Amino acid sequence: MELISGWRTWWKQISTWMVAAGSSIVAFAPELMEIWRSLPIEVQASFPVEWIRAFGLSLVIASIPAKLIRQRKLYEQAQDDLYAE
């Protein structure tokens, strides 16, 4: 097994942040509900509570195609790492 070039930049990638945020929203849904209940009624009325979990899931799902988008600076860093080896 061999690591891919640019593996050192995994934590800078947009897809990594999207998965982390989305899974945190889904995993901590009960705690988020407590925060939700403490918000003013006007804010709660602006969108349904189900949207919180749907937003988290959509971030996780959107991270898959986000992995395919080349982030120029990270790509250049990966190329530099590849030629430095």
Gaussian input, Z-matrix of N, CA and C with variables (Angstrom, degrees):
# hf/3-21g

backbone

0 1
 N
 C     1     B1
 C     2     B2     1     A1
 N     3     B3     2     A2     1     D1
 C     4     B4     3     A3     2     D2
 C     5     B5     4     A4     3     D3
 N     6     B6     5     A5     4     D4
 C     7     B7     6     A6     5     D5
 C     8     B8     7     A7     6     D6
 N     9     B9     8     A8     7     D7
 C    10    B10     9     A9     8     D8
 C    11    B11    10    A10     9     D9
 N    12    B12    11    A11    10    D10
 C    13    B13    12    A12    11    D11
 C    14    B14    13    A13    12    D12
 N    15    B15    14    A14    13    D13
 C    16    B16    15    A15    14    D14
 C    17    B17    16    A16    15    D15
 N    18    B18    17    A17    16    D16
 C    19    B19    18    A18    17    D17
 C    20    B20    19    A19    18    D18
 N    21    B21    20    A20    19    D19
 C    22    B22    21    A21    20    D20
 C    23    B23    22    A22    21    D21
 N    24    B24    23    A23    22    D22
 C    25    B25    24    A24    23    D23
 C    26    B26    25    A25    24    D24
 N    27    B27    26    A26    25    D25
 C    28    B28    27    A27    26    D26
 C    29    B29    28    A28    27    D27
 N    30    B30    29    A29    28    D28
 C    31    B31    30    A30    29    D29
 C    32    B32    31    A31    30    D30
 N    33    B33    32    A32    31    D31
 C    34    B34    33    A33    32    D32
 C    35    B35    34    A34    33    D33
 N    36    B36    35    A35    34    D34
 C    37    B37    36    A36    35    D35
 C    38    B38    37    A37    36    D36
 N    39    B39    38    A38    37    D37
 C    40    B40    39    A39    38    D38
 C    41    B41    40    A40    39    D39
 N    42    B42    41    A41    40    D40
 C    43    B43    42    A42    41    D41
 C    44    B44    43    A43    42    D42
 N    45    B45    44    A44    43    D43
 C    46    B46    45    A45    44    D44
 C    47    B47    46    A46    45    D45
 N    48    B48    47    A47    46    D46
 C    49    B49    48    A48    47    D47
 C    50    B50    49    A49    48    D48
 N    51    B51    50    A50    49    D49
 C    52    B52    51    A51    50    D50
 C    53    B53    52    A52    51    D51
 N    54    B54    53    A53    52    D52
 C    55    B55    54    A54    53    D53
 C    56    B56    55    A55    54    D54
 N    57    B57    56    A56    55    D55
 C    58    B58    57    A57    56    D56
 C    59    B59    58    A58    57    D57
 N    60    B60    59    A59    58    D58
 C    61    B61    60    A60    59    D59
 C    62    B62    61    A61    60    D60
 N    63    B63    62    A62    61    D61
 C    64    B64    63    A63    62    D62
 C    65    B65    64    A64    63    D63
 N    66    B66    65    A65    64    D64
 C    67    B67    66    A66    65    D65
 C    68    B68    67    A67    66    D66
 N    69    B69    68    A68    67    D67
 C    70    B70    69    A69    68    D68
 C    71    B71    70    A70    69    D69
 N    72    B72    71    A71    70    D70
 C    73    B73    72    A72    71    D71
 C    74    B74    73    A73    72    D72
 N    75    B75    74    A74    73    D73
 C    76    B76    75    A75    74    D74
 C    77    B77    76    A76    75    D75
 N    78    B78    77    A77    76    D76
 C    79    B79    78    A78    77    D77
 C    80    B80    79    A79    78    D78
 N    81    B81    80    A80    79    D79
 C    82    B82    81    A81    80    D80
 C    83    B83    82    A82    81    D81
 N    84    B84    83    A83    82    D82
 C    85    B85    84    A84    83    D83
 C    86    B86    85    A85    84    D84
 N    87    B87    86    A86    85    D85
 C    88    B88    87    A87    86    D86
 C    89    B89    88    A88    87    D87
 N    90    B90    89    A89    88    D88
 C    91    B91    90    A90    89    D89
 C    92    B92    91    A91    90    D90
 N    93    B93    92    A92    91    D91
 C    94    B94    93    A93    92    D92
 C    95    B95    94    A94    93    D93
 N    96    B96    95    A95    94    D94
 C    97    B97    96    A96    95    D95
 C    98    B98    97    A97    96    D96
 N    99    B99    98    A98    97    D97
 C   100   B100    99    A99    98    D98
 C   101   B101   100   A100    99    D99
 N   102   B102   101   A101   100   D100
 C   103   B103   102   A102   101   D101
 C   104   B104   103   A103   102   D102
 N   105   B105   104   A104   103   D103
 C   106   B106   105   A105   104   D104
 C   107   B107   106   A106   105   D105
 N   108   B108   107   A107   106   D106
 C   109   B109   108   A108   107   D107
 C   110   B110   109   A109   108   D108
 N   111   B111   110   A110   109   D109
 C   112   B112   111   A111   110   D110
 C   113   B113   112   A112   111   D111
 N   114   B114   113   A113   112   D112
 C   115   B115   114   A114   113   D113
 C   116   B116   115   A115   114   D114
 N   117   B117   116   A116   115   D115
 C   118   B118   117   A117   116   D116
 C   119   B119   118   A118   117   D117
 N   120   B120   119   A119   118   D118
 C   121   B121   120   A120   119   D119
 C   122   B122   121   A121   120   D120
 N   123   B123   122   A122   121   D121
 C   124   B124   123   A123   122   D122
 C   125   B125   124   A124   123   D123
 N   126   B126   125   A125   124   D124
 C   127   B127   126   A126   125   D125
 C   128   B128   127   A127   126   D126
 N   129   B129   128   A128   127   D127
 C   130   B130   129   A129   128   D128
 C   131   B131   130   A130   129   D129
 N   132   B132   131   A131   130   D130
 C   133   B133   132   A132   131   D131
 C   134   B134   133   A133   132   D132
 N   135   B135   134   A134   133   D133
 C   136   B136   135   A135   134   D134
 C   137   B137   136   A136   135   D135
 N   138   B138   137   A137   136   D136
 C   139   B139   138   A138   137   D137
 C   140   B140   139   A139   138   D138
 N   141   B141   140   A140   139   D139
 C   142   B142   141   A141   140   D140
 C   143   B143   142   A142   141   D141
 N   144   B144   143   A143   142   D142
 C   145   B145   144   A144   143   D143
 C   146   B146   145   A145   144   D144
 N   147   B147   146   A146   145   D145
 C   148   B148   147   A147   146   D146
 C   149   B149   148   A148   147   D147
 N   150   B150   149   A149   148   D148
 C   151   B151   150   A150   149   D149
 C   152   B152   151   A151   150   D150
 N   153   B153   152   A152   151   D151
 C   154   B154   153   A153   152   D152
 C   155   B155   154   A154   153   D153
 N   156   B156   155   A155   154   D154
 C   157   B157   156   A156   155   D155
 C   158   B158   157   A157   156   D156
 N   159   B159   158   A158   157   D157
 C   160   B160   159   A159   158   D158
 C   161   B161   160   A160   159   D159
 N   162   B162   161   A161   160   D160
 C   163   B163   162   A162   161   D161
 C   164   B164   163   A163   162   D162
 N   165   B165   164   A164   163   D163
 C   166   B166   165   A165   164   D164
 C   167   B167   166   A166   165   D165
 N   168   B168   167   A167   166   D166
 C   169   B169   168   A168   167   D167
 C   170   B170   169   A169   168   D168
 N   171   B171   170   A170   169   D169
 C   172   B172   171   A171   170   D170
 C   173   B173   172   A172   171   D171
 N   174   B174   173   A173   172   D172
 C   175   B175   174   A174   173   D173
 C   176   B176   175   A175   174   D174
 N   177   B177   176   A176   175   D175
 C   178   B178   177   A177   176   D176
 C   179   B179   178   A178   177   D177
 N   180   B180   179   A179   178   D178
 C   181   B181   180   A180   179   D179
 C   182   B182   181   A181   180   D180
 N   183   B183   182   A182   181   D181
 C   184   B184   183   A183   182   D182
 C   185   B185   184   A184   183   D183
 N   186   B186   185   A185   184   D184
 C   187   B187   186   A186   185   D185
 C   188   B188   187   A187   186   D186
 N   189   B189   188   A188   187   D187
 C   190   B190   189   A189   188   D188
 C   191   B191   190   A190   189   D189
 N   192   B192   191   A191   190   D190
 C   193   B193   192   A192   191   D191
 C   194   B194   193   A193   192   D192
 N   195   B195   194   A194   193   D193
 C   196   B196   195   A195   194   D194
 C   197   B197   196   A196   195   D195
 N   198   B198   197   A197   196   D196
 C   199   B199   198   A198   197   D197
 C   200   B200   199   A199   198   D198
 N   201   B201   200   A200   199   D199
 C   202   B202   201   A201   200   D200
 C   203   B203   202   A202   201   D201
 N   204   B204   203   A203   202   D202
 C   205   B205   204   A204   203   D203
 C   206   B206   205   A205   204   D204
 N   207   B207   206   A206   205   D205
 C   208   B208   207   A207   206   D206
 C   209   B209   208   A208   207   D207
 N   210   B210   209   A209   208   D208
 C   211   B211   210   A210   209   D209
 C   212   B212   211   A211   210   D210
 N   213   B213   212   A212   211   D211
 C   214   B214   213   A213   212   D212
 C   215   B215   214   A214   213   D213
 N   216   B216   215   A215   214   D214
 C   217   B217   216   A216   215   D215
 C   218   B218   217   A217   216   D216
 N   219   B219   218   A218   217   D217
 C   220   B220   219   A219   218   D218
 C   221   B221   220   A220   219   D219
 N   222   B222   221   A221   220   D220
 C   223   B223   222   A222   221   D221
 C   224   B224   223   A223   222   D222
 N   225   B225   224   A224   223   D223
 C   226   B226   225   A225   224   D224
 C   227   B227   226   A226   225   D225
 N   228   B228   227   A227   226   D226
 C   229   B229   228   A228   227   D227
 C   230   B230   229   A229   228   D228
 N   231   B231   230   A230   229   D229
 C   232   B232   231   A231   230   D230
 C   233   B233   232   A232   231   D231
 N   234   B234   233   A233   232   D232
 C   235   B235   234   A234   233   D233
 C   236   B236   235   A235   234   D234
 N   237   B237   236   A236   235   D235
 C   238   B238   237   A237   236   D236
 C   239   B239   238   A238   237   D237
 N   240   B240   239   A239   238   D238
 C   241   B241   240   A240   239   D239
 C   242   B242   241   A241   240   D240
 N   243   B243   242   A242   241   D241
 C   244   B244   243   A243   242   D242
 C   245   B245   244   A244   243   D243
 N   246   B246   245   A245   244   D244
 C   247   B247   246   A246   245   D245
 C   248   B248   247   A247   246   D246
 N   249   B249   248   A248   247   D247
 C   250   B250   249   A249   248   D248
 C   251   B251   250   A250   249   D249
 N   252   B252   251   A251   250   D250
 C   253   B253   252   A252   251   D251
 C   254   B254   253   A253   252   D252

   B1=1.4536
   B2=1.5251
   B3=1.3180
   B4=1.4568
   B5=1.5247
   B6=1.3199
   B7=1.4640
   B8=1.5261
   B9=1.3045
   B10=1.4565
   B11=1.5226
   B12=1.3288
   B13=1.4621
   B14=1.5244
   B15=1.2926
   B16=1.4515
   B17=1.5122
   B18=1.3154
   B19=1.4590
   B20=1.5139
   B21=1.3215
   B22=1.4698
   B23=1.5265
   B24=1.3091
   B25=1.4673
   B26=1.5230
   B27=1.3330
   B28=1.4626
   B29=1.5153
   B30=1.3076
   B31=1.4644
   B32=1.5269
   B33=1.3121
   B34=1.4582
   B35=1.5305
   B36=1.3095
   B37=1.4553
   B38=1.5295
   B39=1.3126
   B40=1.4637
   B41=1.5282
   B42=1.3256
   B43=1.4576
   B44=1.5302
   B45=1.3173
   B46=1.4611
   B47=1.5172
   B48=1.3074
   B49=1.4725
   B50=1.5176
   B51=1.3356
   B52=1.4654
   B53=1.5238
   B54=1.3262
   B55=1.4594
   B56=1.5217
   B57=1.3334
   B58=1.4643
   B59=1.5296
   B60=1.3239
   B61=1.4707
   B62=1.5226
   B63=1.3179
   B64=1.4637
   B65=1.5114
   B66=1.3232
   B67=1.4615
   B68=1.5297
   B69=1.3199
   B70=1.4700
   B71=1.5281
   B72=1.3157
   B73=1.4630
   B74=1.5262
   B75=1.3295
   B76=1.4653
   B77=1.5275
   B78=1.3228
   B79=1.4678
   B80=1.5290
   B81=1.3094
   B82=1.4614
   B83=1.5203
   B84=1.3158
   B85=1.4598
   B86=1.5316
   B87=1.3444
   B88=1.4760
   B89=1.5318
   B90=1.3302
   B91=1.4594
   B92=1.5248
   B93=1.3177
   B94=1.4649
   B95=1.5299
   B96=1.3180
   B97=1.4591
   B98=1.5284
   B99=1.3192
   B100=1.4664
   B101=1.5259
   B102=1.3021
   B103=1.4714
   B104=1.5212
   B105=1.3383
   B106=1.4681
   B107=1.5242
   B108=1.3299
   B109=1.4667
   B110=1.5250
   B111=1.3289
   B112=1.4632
   B113=1.5341
   B114=1.3311
   B115=1.4667
   B116=1.5242
   B117=1.3216
   B118=1.4689
   B119=1.5341
   B120=1.3156
   B121=1.4668
   B122=1.5280
   B123=1.3290
   B124=1.4689
   B125=1.5239
   B126=1.3194
   B127=1.4638
   B128=1.5210
   B129=1.3120
   B130=1.4671
   B131=1.5272
   B132=1.3114
   B133=1.4616
   B134=1.5288
   B135=1.3299
   B136=1.4595
   B137=1.5264
   B138=1.3403
   B139=1.4605
   B140=1.5252
   B141=1.3320
   B142=1.4785
   B143=1.5327
   B144=1.3229
   B145=1.4540
   B146=1.5314
   B147=1.3168
   B148=1.4586
   B149=1.5196
   B150=1.3155
   B151=1.4556
   B152=1.5254
   B153=1.3245
   B154=1.4650
   B155=1.5283
   B156=1.3163
   B157=1.4700
   B158=1.5254
   B159=1.3174
   B160=1.4661
   B161=1.5271
   B162=1.3179
   B163=1.4644
   B164=1.5255
   B165=1.3266
   B166=1.4597
   B167=1.5178
   B168=1.3273
   B169=1.4636
   B170=1.5266
   B171=1.3202
   B172=1.4670
   B173=1.5270
   B174=1.3312
   B175=1.4692
   B176=1.5237
   B177=1.3188
   B178=1.4644
   B179=1.5249
   B180=1.3059
   B181=1.4668
   B182=1.5258
   B183=1.3179
   B184=1.4647
   B185=1.5267
   B186=1.3225
   B187=1.4615
   B188=1.5268
   B189=1.3123
   B190=1.4670
   B191=1.5235
   B192=1.3323
   B193=1.4689
   B194=1.5345
   B195=1.3262
   B196=1.4670
   B197=1.5184
   B198=1.3085
   B199=1.4615
   B200=1.5261
   B201=1.3160
   B202=1.4629
   B203=1.5244
   B204=1.3145
   B205=1.4620
   B206=1.5157
   B207=1.3127
   B208=1.4557
   B209=1.5274
   B210=1.3159
   B211=1.4602
   B212=1.5277
   B213=1.3197
   B214=1.4560
   B215=1.5342
   B216=1.3256
   B217=1.4577
   B218=1.5225
   B219=1.3235
   B220=1.4588
   B221=1.5215
   B222=1.3298
   B223=1.4575
   B224=1.5268
   B225=1.3219
   B226=1.4615
   B227=1.5244
   B228=1.3214
   B229=1.4590
   B230=1.5305
   B231=1.3155
   B232=1.4620
   B233=1.5215
   B234=1.3232
   B235=1.4591
   B236=1.5267
   B237=1.3245
   B238=1.4685
   B239=1.5244
   B240=1.3229
   B241=1.4690
   B242=1.5260
   B243=1.3252
   B244=1.4485
   B245=1.5272
   B246=1.3393
   B247=1.4635
   B248=1.5230
   B249=1.3354
   B250=1.4633
   B251=1.5274
   B252=1.3253
   B253=1.4735
   B254=1.4982
   A1=107.73
   A2=115.46
   A3=121.05
   A4=109.77
   A5=116.39
   A6=120.61
   A7=110.26
   A8=116.07
   A9=121.06
   A10=109.59
   A11=116.63
   A12=119.16
   A13=108.65
   A14=115.67
   A15=120.06
   A16=114.31
   A17=117.92
   A18=120.58
   A19=111.70
   A20=117.37
   A21=120.24
   A22=112.70
   A23=117.45
   A24=121.21
   A25=112.70
   A26=118.44
   A27=121.18
   A28=111.96
   A29=118.25
   A30=121.36
   A31=111.92
   A32=118.87
   A33=122.23
   A34=112.24
   A35=117.11
   A36=120.41
   A37=111.58
   A38=115.03
   A39=121.68
   A40=110.74
   A41=116.60
   A42=119.93
   A43=111.47
   A44=117.62
   A45=120.92
   A46=110.59
   A47=116.65
   A48=121.01
   A49=111.48
   A50=116.96
   A51=120.26
   A52=111.04
   A53=117.39
   A54=120.62
   A55=110.03
   A56=117.04
   A57=120.10
   A58=111.41
   A59=116.69
   A60=119.96
   A61=111.22
   A62=116.57
   A63=120.36
   A64=112.72
   A65=116.79
   A66=118.68
   A67=111.44
   A68=117.30
   A69=119.80
   A70=110.60
   A71=116.50
   A72=120.47
   A73=110.09
   A74=116.20
   A75=119.90
   A76=110.82
   A77=116.72
   A78=120.32
   A79=112.72
   A80=116.15
   A81=120.04
   A82=112.67
   A83=116.80
   A84=121.41
   A85=112.68
   A86=120.49
   A87=118.69
   A88=112.80
   A89=116.44
   A90=119.35
   A91=111.36
   A92=115.44
   A93=119.43
   A94=111.06
   A95=116.80
   A96=120.00
   A97=110.71
   A98=116.96
   A99=119.97
   A100=110.78
   A101=115.96
   A102=119.89
   A103=109.46
   A104=115.40
   A105=121.22
   A106=110.73
   A107=116.85
   A108=120.57
   A109=112.39
   A110=117.09
   A111=119.77
   A112=112.88
   A113=116.74
   A114=120.27
   A115=110.30
   A116=116.62
   A117=119.43
   A118=111.51
   A119=115.50
   A120=122.16
   A121=110.92
   A122=117.30
   A123=120.33
   A124=111.23
   A125=116.21
   A126=120.10
   A127=109.69
   A128=117.22
   A129=120.83
   A130=111.45
   A131=116.25
   A132=119.86
   A133=112.54
   A134=117.59
   A135=120.21
   A136=113.55
   A137=118.24
   A138=120.62
   A139=109.82
   A140=116.19
   A141=120.74
   A142=112.43
   A143=116.20
   A144=122.53
   A145=111.88
   A146=118.41
   A147=122.01
   A148=112.11
   A149=116.15
   A150=120.52
   A151=112.20
   A152=117.43
   A153=120.07
   A154=109.81
   A155=116.48
   A156=119.98
   A157=110.97
   A158=117.79
   A159=120.87
   A160=110.60
   A161=117.51
   A162=121.07
   A163=110.29
   A164=117.14
   A165=120.80
   A166=112.11
   A167=115.90
   A168=119.69
   A169=111.88
   A170=116.81
   A171=118.83
   A172=111.18
   A173=117.98
   A174=119.91
   A175=110.78
   A176=116.61
   A177=120.26
   A178=110.34
   A179=117.28
   A180=120.98
   A181=111.07
   A182=117.20
   A183=120.80
   A184=112.20
   A185=117.53
   A186=119.53
   A187=111.71
   A188=117.69
   A189=120.61
   A190=110.85
   A191=119.46
   A192=117.26
   A193=112.28
   A194=118.01
   A195=119.95
   A196=111.18
   A197=116.73
   A198=121.23
   A199=110.80
   A200=117.46
   A201=122.10
   A202=113.36
   A203=117.73
   A204=121.68
   A205=108.91
   A206=116.40
   A207=120.78
   A208=109.76
   A209=115.02
   A210=120.56
   A211=105.88
   A212=115.77
   A213=121.92
   A214=113.60
   A215=118.57
   A216=120.47
   A217=111.68
   A218=117.08
   A219=120.25
   A220=111.15
   A221=116.84
   A222=121.05
   A223=110.45
   A224=116.27
   A225=119.86
   A226=110.94
   A227=116.87
   A228=120.52
   A229=110.44
   A230=117.22
   A231=121.04
   A232=110.69
   A233=116.64
   A234=120.21
   A235=111.23
   A236=116.10
   A237=120.27
   A238=110.27
   A239=117.21
   A240=121.12
   A241=110.77
   A242=116.67
   A243=121.10
   A244=111.20
   A245=116.00
   A246=119.60
   A247=112.81
   A248=116.93
   A249=120.33
   A250=111.85
   A251=116.59
   A252=120.06
   A253=112.32
   D1=138.79
   D2=-176.81
   D3=-133.83
   D4=138.96
   D5=178.13
   D6=-72.88
   D7=147.78
   D8=178.00
   D9=-76.96
   D10=158.55
   D11=176.21
   D12=-68.25
   D13=141.43
   D14=-179.46
   D15=86.24
   D16=10.55
   D17=-178.03
   D18=-63.17
   D19=-24.05
   D20=-178.94
   D21=-68.83
   D22=-14.16
   D23=-177.58
   D24=-100.14
   D25=11.48
   D26=-175.32
   D27=-55.33
   D28=-36.75
   D29=-175.44
   D30=-78.01
   D31=-11.83
   D32=178.38
   D33=-93.82
   D34=-10.35
   D35=-173.87
   D36=-75.41
   D37=141.86
   D38=-179.06
   D39=-58.18
   D40=-40.94
   D41=-177.62
   D42=-63.06
   D43=-35.16
   D44=177.99
   D45=-64.16
   D46=-44.25
   D47=179.85
   D48=-67.00
   D49=-35.89
   D50=179.17
   D51=-66.51
   D52=-43.05
   D53=178.62
   D54=-64.61
   D55=-43.59
   D56=-179.44
   D57=-62.20
   D58=-45.41
   D59=-179.59
   D60=-67.12
   D61=-46.07
   D62=-177.51
   D63=-64.74
   D64=-44.57
   D65=-179.70
   D66=-70.00
   D67=-30.37
   D68=175.96
   D69=-66.17
   D70=-40.66
   D71=179.08
   D72=-63.28
   D73=-44.22
   D74=-179.31
   D75=-69.22
   D76=-42.69
   D77=-176.63
   D78=-68.53
   D79=-36.22
   D80=-176.87
   D81=-102.16
   D82=28.68
   D83=-178.89
   D84=-56.22
   D85=-42.32
   D86=178.95
   D87=-61.86
   D88=-40.85
   D89=178.19
   D90=-67.02
   D91=-36.93
   D92=177.59
   D93=-66.59
   D94=-31.25
   D95=177.62
   D96=-64.52
   D97=-35.92
   D98=176.41
   D99=-64.51
   D100=-41.92
   D101=176.47
   D102=-63.73
   D103=-42.13
   D104=179.74
   D105=-57.81
   D106=-44.42
   D107=-178.37
   D108=-66.64
   D109=-23.48
   D110=-179.84
   D111=-84.00
   D112=-8.57
   D113=179.14
   D114=-76.12
   D115=155.12
   D116=176.76
   D117=-60.38
   D118=151.78
   D119=-178.85
   D120=-57.07
   D121=-36.67
   D122=-179.22
   D123=-61.56
   D124=-39.68
   D125=179.04
   D126=-69.71
   D127=-42.98
   D128=179.24
   D129=-61.85
   D130=-34.39
   D131=-178.75
   D132=-74.64
   D133=-15.17
   D134=-175.95
   D135=-70.82
   D136=-28.86
   D137=174.52
   D138=-155.75
   D139=152.68
   D140=-176.84
   D141=-66.59
   D142=150.61
   D143=-178.90
   D144=-64.69
   D145=-27.67
   D146=179.21
   D147=-63.60
   D148=-20.92
   D149=-178.69
   D150=-66.68
   D151=-25.06
   D152=-179.67
   D153=-62.54
   D154=-52.03
   D155=178.88
   D156=-66.40
   D157=-39.86
   D158=178.77
   D159=-62.45
   D160=-36.95
   D161=177.70
   D162=-64.15
   D163=-44.35
   D164=178.45
   D165=-61.25
   D166=-45.65
   D167=178.84
   D168=-64.85
   D169=-37.66
   D170=179.49
   D171=-67.18
   D172=-33.04
   D173=175.42
   D174=-64.58
   D175=-43.38
   D176=179.49
   D177=-63.43
   D178=-45.08
   D179=-179.66
   D180=-66.74
   D181=-40.53
   D182=-179.71
   D183=-69.01
   D184=-18.53
   D185=179.59
   D186=-68.93
   D187=-22.18
   D188=-179.89
   D189=-66.17
   D190=-55.39
   D191=176.45
   D192=-69.23
   D193=-24.65
   D194=177.77
   D195=-63.70
   D196=-27.90
   D197=177.28
   D198=-64.28
   D199=-26.08
   D200=-177.47
   D201=-84.39
   D202=-9.15
   D203=-179.77
   D204=-85.34
   D205=126.20
   D206=-179.37
   D207=-78.34
   D208=121.73
   D209=173.02
   D210=-92.42
   D211=111.74
   D212=-168.30
   D213=-52.54
   D214=-49.20
   D215=-177.53
   D216=-64.72
   D217=-40.14
   D218=178.56
   D219=-68.30
   D220=-36.45
   D221=177.63
   D222=-64.44
   D223=-44.05
   D224=178.80
   D225=-63.79
   D226=-39.22
   D227=178.04
   D228=-65.08
   D229=-38.90
   D230=178.24
   D231=-65.31
   D232=-39.87
   D233=177.95
   D234=-65.22
   D235=-40.45
   D236=177.09
   D237=-62.51
   D238=-41.81
   D239=178.50
   D240=-64.60
   D241=-38.18
   D242=-178.61
   D243=-63.97
   D244=-44.32
   D245=-178.20
   D246=-78.61
   D247=-18.25
   D248=178.20
   D249=-78.08
   D250=-20.64
   D251=-177.53
   D252=-75.80

